[in-house]
Amino acid sequence: MTTKPEAPATNVRPIASTKALQVIESPEINRHPSPRLGTAAEVRMEMARLYRDARAGRVEVADATKLAYILTQLATIMQIDDLEQRTAALERVLKQEGRR
């Protein structure tokens, strides 16, 4: 009778069963180069391009809606970041004036 070598005991248990990720290959995913989205103006131009592409049928309306939502969220975050920076600058100035 042969015995199997035992696996080393570990205290690690899987939390949940894992599923394999499904990779979807589509040549249409990277049709356009990544747009620059560093400024609100660039986000606005990308949203306008997306709108034109959806109107022309180059992008599915459902996909355009999802991407427009993401662009809207990005624009909102840009506004929040701008306000945070301005507030911090004002607070620094007020702090310096308080020292005088």
N, CA and C atoms as a LAMMPS dump frame, in Angstrom:
ITEM: TIMESTEP
0
ITEM: NUMBER OF ATOMS
300
ITEM: BOX BOUNDS ff ff ff
-5.0000000000000000e+02 5.0000000000000000e+02
-5.0000000000000000e+02 5.0000000000000000e+02
-5.0000000000000000e+02 5.0000000000000000e+02
ITEM: ATOMS id mol type element x y z
1 1 1 N 0.835 -1.165 0
2 1 2 C 0 0 0
3 1 3 C 0.892 1.245 0
4 2 1 N 0.637 2.139 -0.983
5 2 2 C 1.426 3.365 -1.055
6 2 3 C 0.645 4.497 -0.427
7 3 1 N 1.352 5.391 0.17
8 3 2 C 0.69 6.54 0.777
9 3 3 C 1.063 7.795 0.012
10 4 1 N 0.11 8.681 -0.082
11 4 2 C 0.353 9.974 -0.735
12 4 3 C 1.012 10.905 0.256
13 5 1 N 1.952 11.719 -0.219
14 5 2 C 2.506 12.714 0.704
15 5 3 C 1.431 13.74 1.027
16 6 1 N 1.358 14.087 2.277
17 6 2 C 0.338 15.05 2.698
18 6 3 C 0.76 16.465 2.34
19 7 1 N -0.227 17.26 1.938
20 7 2 C 0.031 18.669 1.658
21 7 3 C 0.292 19.377 2.967
22 8 1 N 1.137 20.399 2.949
23 8 2 C 1.386 21.133 4.194
24 8 3 C 0.098 21.752 4.707
25 9 1 N -0.091 21.666 5.98
26 9 2 C -1.298 22.232 6.586
27 9 3 C -1.215 23.746 6.571
28 10 1 N -2.306 24.364 6.18
29 10 2 C -2.374 25.822 6.193
30 10 3 C -3.651 26.25 6.876
31 11 1 N -3.635 27.436 7.378
32 11 2 C -4.83 27.985 8.019
33 11 3 C -5.613 28.874 7.066
34 12 1 N -5.31 28.814 5.791
35 12 2 C -5.95 29.673 4.813
36 12 3 C -7.116 28.924 4.191
37 13 1 N -8.275 29.53 4.268
38 13 2 C -9.456 28.956 3.63
39 13 3 C -9.99 29.959 2.622
40 14 1 N -10.472 29.483 1.495
41 14 2 C -11.049 30.427 0.532
42 14 3 C -12.31 31.057 1.111
43 15 1 N -12.461 32.349 0.897
44 15 2 C -13.642 33.066 1.382
45 15 3 C -14.854 32.71 0.538
46 16 1 N -14.658 32.68 -0.748
47 16 2 C -15.745 32.345 -1.661
48 16 3 C -15.14 31.615 -2.848
49 17 1 N -15.974 30.892 -3.521
50 17 2 C -15.464 30.204 -4.695
51 17 3 C -15.067 31.232 -5.745
52 18 1 N -14.038 30.915 -6.474
53 18 2 C -13.569 31.849 -7.494
54 18 3 C -14.099 31.432 -8.848
55 19 1 N -14.322 32.416 -9.674
56 19 2 C -14.787 32.17 -11.03
57 19 3 C -13.726 32.688 -11.989
58 20 1 N -13.605 32.019 -13.086
59 20 2 C -12.664 32.481 -14.103
60 20 3 C -13.236 33.719 -14.781
61 21 1 N -12.374 34.685 -15.047
62 21 2 C -12.812 35.889 -15.746
63 21 3 C -12.971 35.584 -17.217
64 22 1 N -13.997 36.132 -17.782
65 22 2 C -14.233 35.949 -19.208
66 22 3 C -13.631 37.135 -19.944
67 23 1 N -12.758 36.845 -20.88
68 23 2 C -12.123 37.887 -21.671
69 23 3 C -12.91 38.042 -22.964
70 24 1 N -13.353 39.252 -23.219
71 24 2 C -14.099 39.528 -24.433
72 24 3 C -13.181 40.287 -25.369
73 25 1 N -12.935 39.712 -26.501
74 25 2 C -12.083 40.373 -27.48
75 25 3 C -12.962 41.007 -28.541
76 26 1 N -12.762 42.28 -28.75
77 26 2 C -13.54 42.995 -29.747
78 26 3 C -12.624 43.993 -30.436
79 27 1 N -12.533 43.944 -31.724
80 27 2 C -11.664 44.898 -32.414
81 27 3 C -12.189 46.319 -32.328
82 28 1 N -13.452 46.501 -31.96
83 28 2 C -14.036 47.838 -31.91
84 28 3 C -13.753 48.563 -30.609
85 29 1 N -13.257 47.853 -29.601
86 29 2 C -13.043 48.481 -28.302
87 29 3 C -12.043 49.618 -28.389
88 30 1 N -10.962 49.433 -29.114
89 30 2 C -9.903 50.441 -29.185
90 30 3 C -9.876 51.139 -30.542
91 31 1 N -11.043 51.48 -31.05
92 31 2 C -11.084 52.165 -32.339
93 31 3 C -10.471 53.545 -32.259
94 32 1 N -10.667 54.22 -31.158
95 32 2 C -10.192 55.593 -31
96 32 3 C -9.051 55.617 -29.994
97 33 1 N -8.088 56.472 -30.216
98 33 2 C -7.046 56.603 -29.195
99 33 3 C -7.666 57.191 -27.927
100 34 1 N -7.026 56.939 -26.811
101 34 2 C -7.538 57.468 -25.55
102 34 3 C -7.549 58.986 -25.593
103 35 1 N -8.692 59.581 -25.286
104 35 2 C -8.761 61.047 -25.323
105 35 3 C -8.065 61.642 -24.111
106 36 1 N -7.628 62.871 -24.271
107 36 2 C -7.065 63.601 -23.142
108 36 3 C -8.245 64.138 -22.342
109 37 1 N -8.242 63.873 -21.064
110 37 2 C -9.347 64.288 -20.201
111 37 3 C -8.825 65.016 -18.971
112 38 1 N -7.799 65.82 -19.154
113 38 2 C -7.173 66.513 -18.038
114 38 3 C -7.838 67.811 -17.631
115 39 1 N -8.657 68.356 -18.512
116 39 2 C -9.336 69.611 -18.205
117 39 3 C -10.832 69.464 -18.474
118 40 1 N -11.605 70.363 -17.901
119 40 2 C -13.052 70.339 -18.144
120 40 3 C -13.349 70.552 -19.625
121 41 1 N -12.551 71.363 -20.292
122 41 2 C -12.763 71.601 -21.72
123 41 3 C -12.535 70.316 -22.519
124 42 1 N -11.528 69.53 -22.142
125 42 2 C -11.267 68.275 -22.846
126 42 3 C -12.378 67.259 -22.59
127 43 1 N -12.902 67.237 -21.372
128 43 2 C -14.031 66.355 -21.062
129 43 3 C -15.248 66.779 -21.88
130 44 1 N -15.478 68.082 -21.971
131 44 2 C -16.608 68.603 -22.759
132 44 3 C -16.461 68.214 -24.225
133 45 1 N -15.256 68.34 -24.77
134 45 2 C -15.041 67.984 -26.177
135 45 3 C -15.248 66.481 -26.41
136 46 1 N -14.806 65.661 -25.46
137 46 2 C -15.012 64.215 -25.589
138 46 3 C -16.496 63.873 -25.516
139 47 1 N -17.223 64.551 -24.644
140 47 2 C -18.659 64.301 -24.547
141 47 3 C -19.361 64.718 -25.84
142 48 1 N -18.937 65.816 -26.43
143 48 2 C -19.524 66.259 -27.703
144 48 3 C -19.194 65.272 -28.817
145 49 1 N -17.964 64.759 -28.831
146 49 2 C -17.587 63.76 -29.836
147 49 3 C -18.418 62.498 -29.666
148 50 1 N -18.611 62.087 -28.418
149 50 2 C -19.409 60.909 -28.12
150 50 3 C -20.852 61.1 -28.588
151 51 1 N -21.405 62.281 -28.349
152 51 2 C -22.762 62.598 -28.788
153 51 3 C -22.87 62.509 -30.313
154 52 1 N -21.896 63.112 -31.002
155 52 2 C -21.921 63.058 -32.474
156 52 3 C -21.816 61.626 -32.985
157 53 1 N -20.946 60.829 -32.34
158 53 2 C -20.79 59.438 -32.756
159 53 3 C -22.07 58.635 -32.511
160 54 1 N -22.751 58.906 -31.414
161 54 2 C -24.012 58.203 -31.141
162 54 3 C -25.082 58.628 -32.144
163 55 1 N -25.157 59.91 -32.434
164 55 2 C -26.144 60.399 -33.417
165 55 3 C -25.893 59.82 -34.799
166 56 1 N -24.624 59.622 -35.143
167 56 2 C -24.269 59.102 -36.462
168 56 3 C -24.336 57.575 -36.52
169 57 1 N -24.576 56.937 -35.385
170 57 2 C -24.669 55.484 -35.362
171 57 3 C -23.328 54.777 -35.247
172 58 1 N -22.27 55.516 -34.987
173 58 2 C -20.948 54.904 -34.84
174 58 3 C -20.758 54.287 -33.459
175 59 1 N -21.554 54.728 -32.496
176 59 2 C -21.533 54.197 -31.139
177 59 3 C -22.977 53.887 -30.756
178 60 1 N -23.185 52.717 -30.154
179 60 2 C -24.521 52.367 -29.675
180 60 3 C -24.973 53.397 -28.637
181 61 1 N -26.225 53.767 -28.683
182 61 2 C -26.745 54.777 -27.758
183 61 3 C -26.592 54.313 -26.309
184 62 1 N -26.817 53.037 -26.051
185 62 2 C -26.665 52.522 -24.685
186 62 3 C -25.223 52.676 -24.213
187 63 1 N -24.265 52.384 -25.087
188 63 2 C -22.855 52.551 -24.724
189 63 3 C -22.512 54.019 -24.535
190 64 1 N -23.027 54.871 -25.405
191 64 2 C -22.771 56.31 -25.301
192 64 3 C -23.329 56.847 -23.986
193 65 1 N -24.488 56.357 -23.589
194 65 2 C -25.095 56.801 -22.33
195 65 3 C -24.192 56.45 -21.152
196 66 1 N -23.674 55.246 -21.147
197 66 2 C -22.792 54.817 -20.055
198 66 3 C -21.502 55.637 -20.033
199 67 1 N -20.929 55.843 -21.205
200 67 2 C -19.69 56.619 -21.27
201 67 3 C -19.938 58.082 -20.896
202 68 1 N -21.07 58.632 -21.312
203 68 2 C -21.404 60.012 -20.952
204 68 3 C -21.564 60.146 -19.44
205 69 1 N -22.135 59.129 -18.809
206 69 2 C -22.273 59.149 -17.349
207 69 3 C -20.891 59.208 -16.694
208 70 1 N -19.971 58.397 -17.183
209 70 2 C -18.615 58.395 -16.635
210 70 3 C -17.958 59.76 -16.839
211 71 1 N -18.137 60.342 -18.018
212 71 2 C -17.571 61.668 -18.282
213 71 3 C -18.182 62.72 -17.365
214 72 1 N -19.474 62.605 -17.098
215 72 2 C -20.138 63.538 -16.184
216 72 3 C -19.563 63.407 -14.782
217 73 1 N -19.341 62.167 -14.347
218 73 2 C -18.743 61.952 -13.035
219 73 3 C -17.337 62.53 -12.974
220 74 1 N -16.58 62.355 -14.04
221 74 2 C -15.23 62.902 -14.103
222 74 3 C -15.261 64.426 -14.017
223 75 1 N -16.178 65.047 -14.739
224 75 2 C -16.299 66.51 -14.688
225 75 3 C -16.667 66.974 -13.284
226 76 1 N -17.539 66.244 -12.62
227 76 2 C -17.938 66.593 -11.251
228 76 3 C -16.74 66.497 -10.308
229 77 1 N -15.964 65.443 -10.441
230 77 2 C -14.775 65.276 -9.601
231 77 3 C -13.774 66.393 -9.871
232 78 1 N -13.661 66.805 -11.126
233 78 2 C -12.759 67.911 -11.46
234 78 3 C -13.214 69.196 -10.77
235 79 1 N -14.509 69.43 -10.731
236 79 2 C -15.036 70.621 -10.058
237 79 3 C -14.738 70.567 -8.565
238 80 1 N -14.95 69.4 -7.978
239 80 2 C -14.685 69.246 -6.547
240 80 3 C -13.211 69.473 -6.253
241 81 1 N -12.342 68.9 -7.078
242 81 2 C -10.9 69.076 -6.893
243 81 3 C -10.517 70.548 -7.002
244 82 1 N -11.084 71.243 -7.979
245 82 2 C -10.799 72.667 -8.153
246 82 3 C -11.233 73.463 -6.921
247 83 1 N -12.429 73.164 -6.409
248 83 2 C -12.916 73.872 -5.22
249 83 3 C -12.044 73.572 -3.999
250 84 1 N -11.609 72.325 -3.861
251 84 2 C -10.725 71.976 -2.739
252 84 3 C -9.407 72.744 -2.822
253 85 1 N -8.849 72.843 -4.01
254 85 2 C -7.59 73.573 -4.174
255 85 3 C -7.776 75.054 -3.881
256 86 1 N -8.861 75.625 -4.362
257 86 2 C -9.125 77.049 -4.103
258 86 3 C -9.354 77.308 -2.618
259 87 1 N -10.099 76.421 -1.976
260 87 2 C -10.365 76.567 -0.545
261 87 3 C -9.066 76.483 0.243
262 88 1 N -8.225 75.534 -0.108
263 88 2 C -6.941 75.392 0.584
264 88 3 C -6.077 76.64 0.396
265 89 1 N -6.092 77.223 -0.801
266 89 2 C -5.315 78.435 -1.062
267 89 3 C -5.847 79.599 -0.228
268 90 1 N -7.163 79.737 -0.165
269 90 2 C -7.76 80.802 0.648
270 90 3 C -7.433 80.61 2.124
271 91 1 N -7.493 79.381 2.597
272 91 2 C -7.186 79.114 3.999
273 91 3 C -5.731 79.448 4.314
274 92 1 N -4.822 79.17 3.38
275 92 2 C -3.412 79.528 3.598
276 92 3 C -3.251 81.039 3.691
277 93 1 N -3.924 81.77 2.805
278 93 2 C -3.825 83.232 2.818
279 93 3 C -4.398 83.778 4.121
280 94 1 N -5.56 83.287 4.541
281 94 2 C -6.171 83.769 5.783
282 94 3 C -5.305 83.433 6.996
283 95 1 N -4.676 82.276 6.984
284 95 2 C -3.81 81.888 8.081
285 95 3 C -2.596 82.814 8.159
286 96 1 N -2.035 83.154 6.983
287 96 2 C -0.887 84.063 6.943
288 96 3 C -1.284 85.464 7.394
289 97 1 N -2.467 85.927 7.015
290 97 2 C -2.915 87.257 7.43
291 97 3 C -3.209 87.288 8.924
292 98 1 N -3.63 86.173 9.477
293 98 2 C -3.895 86.109 10.914
294 98 3 C -2.646 86.204 11.746
295 99 1 N -1.527 85.829 11.173
296 99 2 C -0.238 85.893 11.868
297 99 3 C 0.303 87.309 11.923
298 100 1 N -0.143 88.148 11.049
299 100 2 C 0.403 89.53 10.967
300 100 3 C -0.081 90.391 12.067
